Amino acid sequence: MGLFGKKYKNVDFKPTQKGTIVSFDDNSKKLAIMPTVGKLKEEHLINYDNIVDFELIEDGESLAKGGIGRALVGGALFGGAGAIVGGITGRKNESYCRDMKIKLTINNNDDAVKYIYFIQNKIKKDSMIYRQFEKEAQEALSKLEIICKERN
């Protein structure tokens, strides 16, 4: 059996939206940042209610922001999967990406920032791997926007 559907360290997480980097469980109202090695642990889970703000950062440049009380800035949402356009597709034309992550601001004084890393090494932007990670980041941003709007 895979990572989900099992309990690890008292974690019961069954994704309603599953990704390779981040998954969402609308029943338990939690998201899981998937470990690259090892098993899902309690510290990889974030309650939807604790998400204050989110931002997509690529190579140090903020491409899209959203959160409680504000609309997604940097692009418009459309389509079933919620692709984000404008801010992402309108950026500088560079052939490589070295870093792509979503910064989550969490309502937790001890651990107020969490990062969801999609890319952490040099990848060609016209590669299939880049497009896969970009798609998953777009889907995660769309889901985060929905989560925050439901709380307004």
Secondary structure, 3 states (H helix, E strand, C coil): CCCCCCEECCEECCCCECCCCEEEECCCCEEEECCCCCCCCHHHEEEHHHEEEEEEEECCEEEEEEECCEEEECEEEECCCCEEEECCCCCCCCCEECCEEEEEEECCCCCCEEEEEEECCCEECCCHHHHHHHHHHHHHHHHHHHHHHHHC
